[in-house]
C-alpha cells in the first residue's frame, strides 16, 4: 500500500511565501497600532547616569519613553532552561531596564513608543544618555587568566567535566600523539526575518504575535516575567522567516512589547533592526578548543582529551555543548572533556545551527585527519578502525547507527577512492585542488516534556490536525499532514495541519533537530487515537457493516474501514467509510487528542544521528582564494518523512558549513566591547555565487527507540562536519593545516 510518509511532496507553505500572502508577526495589523523602538547602550560595562528625553517628548506622535526609571519591575526572573524542555525559556537570566547597570554593549536601556515607526526611530535618536564607563572584558584573550571551570553548563543540564578511563595512561600507551588548538570566531544570526513582536491587550488578556520557534515557550516566559496567568496570554506565530537558533530562546522584546502596549493603552509593534539582531538575540560564542589524540601505530585511539574555553555572560554558565558528540563518535577507552568559561561583558550566548557539534566536531575531525596522515591510513579507514559498536560514554547499544553505510555511500557518490592522497598532488592552472572528508554526529532528539496534538475528521472526509508548533522554514505543515494521513488511513490531500497558536495542543520549541521527531510522534498519537475511536464506534454500531468485528483486525485505506479475514486485500470483507459512520449518527465531526512522552535521560541506548561529509576545493595560493567546488553528504537520520524537505534541510546545513568554514566571523573590539561587524551589512555570509554542487545521500535506518516513527531529525546534522571536510580539503590542496574558523584570505597567503 502506498503511504504518504516518504513521498517528496511539495511544501504547502511555498505558494503563500513566494506570492507574499504569508503574514509574519510584525505584519499583523491592529487598530490604533503604535510602534516601539529599542535604544541600546553605547558602552559595554558601567552604568547609566542620566537619560534626557526632553527632545524626544517634543516630537509629534511620541506616546512613551520607558527607561529603568519608569519601566515596571518584572514579577519574577525564570531560570535559564533550554526551550526544548517545555518551560519558560528566557535567553538569559537578566531583564533590562530594571536598574542603571550596563552589562554588555547594545543592552536595552530605553524604549520609545510613537504613532509611527519612523517617528519612534527619530525620537529614539534624540535621547541624550550619559554613562559612567568601566573597563569591559569581552574576548578570550582578555579573560583567559580569570577563566573558571563550571560545575555545569547549558543551564545545568550538562556537566562541566566528563571523563572515562585513565586519559594519562592512554597517552602513555600511544605511539602517535596529535595535539592541536583550534580557534573559532563568534558567529551572529541573520535570518531573513529579523525578530519582532506585536502585542495587543484586551482588558487583562494579552495577545502576542511573535516570531519564535516555540509559541508555548513565549507564552510561559512572558507569563512568568509579567506575573499573569497562562490562561490570559495567547501567542500566535503564523509564519517565521527563519531562525537557526536566535528564535529558540525567548529574548526581551516580546515582554517589552507587552509592557509598552500596556503603558500606552494600544497595540504595539516592536521590530528589531539588523543592528539590534547582533545585540539582542544571543550569538555563537568565540571559542578556543584544544584536542589531543593518542593512537597506536595502527591508528587505534588510546586517549582523547578535549578542552574548551569560551566567554559567557555575567549571569549564566552557558557554553554550546561542543564536547558531547565528539565524546561519543569513536571507540576510545580513555577520555577527558572539560569546559572553562570567562565572565565577560556579553549577553548570554545561545543556540546556533548545529549547536555545539559544528564546532566540536570540527576540532575532532581535523585532528583525526592529521592522525590519518601521520599513521599512513586513509581517513575513512582510520575512522572505521575506531568505529564505536556501542555508545562509548554509556556502554549502551545505539538506538540505530548507519555510520558505516554513510561512509560507503558518501565515498562512492563522491569518488573518494579515486583521489591521490598526497597533498599538493593535483593542480589545474593556478588552482591547487584538494579533497577532504569528515564524520558527522548530532544528538538524536533529547528528553523533554510530553508533546501533544489534536486530530479532527469532518463528515465530509476532511481532516484537520493541530499542534502549537510554528512553521519556521522546515516544511512542518506539509510533513505533519503526511503523518496524519497515514495514521488515519486517508489520502494526504484531505489533511490539513494547523499550527503556531497556543490555543492548540502544546509542543515544546522545535530546536536541536527535535522538531520532526517530537511533533510527528504527537500527531501520530492523535491521529491513531482518532482512528481507533472511529473503529470502535463502527464495530459497536448495529447499523454498521463492521458491527461485531474484531477492532484489532480492522484496517483503514482511503478513508474506509475494512474488516474480515482478508482485510488487507479487501477480498470478502465488510467495509464502511468514515464519512458514512459520521453521517448515519448525525455527527458533524469526531476528534481525539494524542500525547507522546519522549525517552528519559535513563534510556539504555546511545542516541546520535550519524553522517559523513565530503568536499572538493580549489585554492589559489597567490591570491588566497578558496572555492568549494562540490560537496557530498551521506546521512542516517532514521525514517525520512519527506525526502524533498529533508534534502532541503540537509543541503542548507551543508551550505552553511561553507560559510562557517570560509566567511562567517565576528570579533569584539577589546577597547569598546562592541562587535566590529555591527550588522548583516558588515558580516560575510555565503551567497548563491559561493554555493557548490551539492549531493545528498539518505541512508534510512530503522530506529524503534527514538520515537514511534523512528525519526531522528535532519535540521542540524547537515552542517556538522561540513566545515571540517572543507578544512581537510584545503590541507590536501596546500599541504598546510588551518586550525581556525573561518579560514581567511590572510591565512592562505601568510
Phi, psi and omega in degrees: 000133178290134179249156176286321177298135181095352179273139182277062184289148176288150182289133181289340180269001182296311183296311179299328181288317183280341178265354177085007179273348175294134185252122180262170194296327179266013174254002182283123178279152175210141180300133178072028184302136170245168188229135181250142178234126180276141173248127181256153180293140177274350178246164182254349181203136179138219178207158175275123181262336179195144172229116179260111182254013186298318180294322179296318182294337179282346180284142179296145174086355181286130184251331182197147168233111185253130179222187178295345182279336183225357176289134179301150176286145176290155181286320181196151176258107179292154181291163179282108179231126178306139190296339181286353180268002166085013177242192172305141187223063178296145179293335176204156181272055178211137175235133188285164174061030172263342174204190185265004184286141174245123184254338181200157180296137181085357178307137181295123179239349178201158179222120180252131182241132179217176185278350171223158180296318182295320179293322178296316179298315182296315180297322178298324181291345183268354178295136176252113186247132175248144185231157163248111192264142174245166180285121182275155169241117186227349186240162176302316184295321180294324188254005186307315186289340180259013183292157181219159178262113182285152175292319177221163171232181173056049177061032175087002184271345181230142179288151177284342180219134174226152181203154169213146180068206180233100188294324180293319177297325178297320179291329178295331180276352187282141171270334181227136178233128173250123181233113186220144176247132184242140180245140183231124173289156174292151177238147178242149180280140177218064176293161179302319179261116172294155184292148178187161183217141170248125184246132181227120174264140171231094189068238179260013180254138186243130173246124178243128166261111190230135173279101190212157172276351180208104181294326177293324178296318176298314181301312182294320183290312181295321178300317180293317183291323181270346180071039178238155184295149176302325182295345181265000182237129171241134179239131182235137177217090184294308179222146177233126184275058179087157180212295180063025175117330186287345177249016178279311174272163185257112183272194192280335192295326177298318179290320178297321177298318178295318178297318180294318180297322177293322183294322184260353176070030178204163180300145181229135175251128178236110180244124178288145176278171177298323177294319181289337175299333181276348184233008188230350189226026179076185182189167169276124191288153167302143185217155168227126180235131175246127181233136180233125179247135170244139183213154173286174181298333179267014171089010181272127184295134175250336181201149178217120175243131185222112180242144180229139177234131182201155177279147170228180182280177175287348189254330194226142173272078183247129167218140175295142190284075188285344187263354191290296182295326178300330179285341185256348191291325190231152181282082180241120187287339186236122188215146172217125176234129184222131171261139169232141184238157177237125173288114187231164175277074181215156171287164180297127176298174184208186177300146167212154189322128185065044191302126179085303189283336177292331176270314182296319179287334174299311180298313182296314187285331172290321177294321178296324177296319177294322177296321178299318180296318182291328182267359178071027181252149170297140182305325177289318179300319177301316181292323178293324178293339179249020180299134181266107178291332175229168179295116182296335182285312185257339187081359181281157174293156175287145172295326171193163184227266179087003184294318179300320178295324177296316175303313185294310182294316181296316181296319180294317181293322184280335187079039187300317188280000175276352188277155169272119185288350182289126177300149179059027183270351184229130180223141173232098184064236179277355187262132169269132185252132180221155176232148180210162178218166178201150172278160179227141175212140177212139182303133171296165186316125185283169176297152181197200182271165178302141181249139188230151175212165180227138180236140179222135174245136180262162183296344176273002178093356178278153186233136173236128175243137185233140170206154190286349186301137175282168171256111181240031172112003184267347183087024187298325182295323178291310188292322181288333172295323177295317179297314181296320181300315181290321181294323180273342183074041179235158177298143185295332180291347176271355186256141175227136179253122177256144196210175166067041182207127180291350172289343176273174181297145190285136175226135176294162180302135183277084181233164174060038180064013183276343190301305185300318183291312186284323181289316180297323179296317179293317179296317177300317180297317181293314182292322177294320177298320178294317177302311182296324178296315180293322177296315178299319178298320182293313184289341177268353185267116182296341179271359183266141173301342181266006184304128178083357180289160175283115183298334180288347181251011177272133174241157182233130175221137177051037177077012181239134178270133180238137177224142179144177184292337181238040183300331182292338179246355180074000181283129177061038183240163169265149182211156174203130174291151173307318185297322179295319179300315182292316181297316183298327182262014176054042180251118179291337181196174172215146181215161178207154175250157179221146180230139174236131177258115181297157176301146181275177180297335183267014178301127186279048178216147167276135184231103174228150166264133186247158176195174177220134184244142179226143181215146170240132180234158170240131184237126171263103186290340180280320181265349180076020182272141172234127177238122175278119187267325178202153179221146173228133175232132175242129189224148180240078187267026184077215180284134180263116184285320180213108183301329182292311180289326177296316178300317181298316179297315183291317178297318178300319177296319180296319179291326174296326176300327175298313179296318180294324182288325193235345191229310195286122178199140168221152183223146174276133171287114185297341180281323186251341184071022179245155178295136176292315172268110190271351181194181179302329181295339181252000192248126185277129173227163177292144174235179184303325181294340179271350189282125177274178168292132184237130174243132179242125176250127179257121178253103181278128177236146180279132179225109181266004187254317194294323175188172187301330182263357179072033184262122180258340176099151183231002188295330185250325191298335180296331179274329185294128179090341181295316181295322180292320178300320179292314180298320178293328176291322177296320175298316181298325180288320190253340186082007181242144177269137178240118188246043176210155174236134356279164172276117188255171175305317182298324178295319184291317186272355183296000000 
